[in-house]
Amino acid sequence: MTAHSHPTSTGTKRIIVTIQHPGHVHFFRHPIAELRSRGHEVHVFARESDVAIDLLEAYDIDHEVLAGASDSLVSMAAVQATYEAKLLARARRIDPDVITAIGGVAAAHVASVLRTTSVVFYDTEHATLVTKLAYPFADVICTPSCYRGEIGSKQVRYPGYHELAYLHPDRFEPDPTVLESLGLSPDDRFAVVRLSSWEASHDVGHGGFDDPREVIDRLEDAGVEVLLSAEGEPPAELANYAFETAPERLHDLLAYADVVLSEGATTAAEAAVLGTPAVYVNPLSLGYTTELESEYGLLFEYTGERRHVRGLERAVSVLEEPSETWTQRHQQLLSERIDVTEFVVAQLETHAKTPEPGRSTSTTNPTES
C-alpha cells in the first residue's frame, strides 16, 4: 500500500492518541495541533514514562494520565493491563473514529473491541513483543520505507523517519539560546555523548561503549567540549560532564553540536535529520540507522565487536570534515524525505471511520486539564 492510496475524507472526527514514551510526545505533538486546528476532537491519554508527562505539560497538550510508571517486566505487564482497561473505559464514552499510537498495543486492542479503526506507527524491527501483540489487531501499520519487516496488506510505507514528524524544518527551528544556558558561545566546538544506561555501558561486549571515560578523553583531545547525557545517574567521576536542560530543549542542542555519539538510535537519528553527524554505537542495527548511513552519510553505525574503538575513530575523523559536508548531505535528505506530520494527519483523516449522521460533537475535550 502506498502513502497516497486513499482520498482524504471530510467531516469532524473523534481521534484518540495514546502516549507511552517521551518520544511519542515529540512524534504526535504537531499532528495533534494540526488535527485540532482542522476542527477534529483529539483526546490524548498517557502513561507515566520517564519525562513523557513533563513534555506533554511543556508543550501544553491537554491529556489524561491513565497509569503510572513501571520498573520491571512484571510491573510493566500490570501497568499495561491497567492502562488498557482504563483506555477502553474512556474510549467507550468517546466513541472514537480512529485510535492511534506508536507501537500501538493498547490502541489496537481497544480499537478491535470497539470495532473502530486503529492506525499505528512503528520503526523498530527488533521490538518483537510489541509487534506480536499489536500488529495482528491493528488496521493500518505505517512504517518508514526503510523498515525491514514485510507486514502485508496493512502496511503503509512512507519516505521519512519518525524524527521528521518533529524535526523537519517546517516544524522546528533550533533556538541558539540553549548554548548560552549551558555556558557555551556560538564559536565553541562541542560533542554530545548520549549513554542509554550505565549497566549496558559497563557490560562489555553487550552495550554500546566499553568505557565512557575514554570516549570523553578522546573527544577532548580532539579539541571539543563534551556534554554528557545519560539515562539514570552518571558515575561520580563523570558527573561534571553531565548537563541540565529541559527535555524539550535537547533537540536545540543536538542541532548546534559538531558531532553526537549515542548508544540510543533515536538520539542518533535526531541529530542526523538535523544535519549533525552522528555516531551510533550499539549491537542493534535498525532500518533507519542503516539508511541514514548508506543514503545520506549523516549517521555512522557501529554494531560489531570493535564498535567502541571504531566509533571513536569515526567521531574524531568527523570533527576534521568541513561543515559544508554535513550541510550538503542534510539538504539532500530534506529534498528526498517528507514532512512526516503531514503524512500522519492524512492517514488519520483517511482511515478514520465515517461518523454517524447527526452525531453531536463536543467543543471541549474530556482530557482538558
Beta strands, then each sheet from edge to edge (+ up, - down):
strand 1: 14-19
strand 2: 41-47
strand 3: 64-67
strand 4: 98-102
strand 5: 117-121
strand 6: 140-144
strand 7: 155-158
strand 8: 190-195
strand 9: 225-230
strand 10: 259-262
strand 11: 278-281
strand 12: 299-302
sheet 1: 3+ 2+ 1+ 4+ 5+ 6+ 7+
sheet 2: 9+ 8+ 10+ 11+ 12+
end
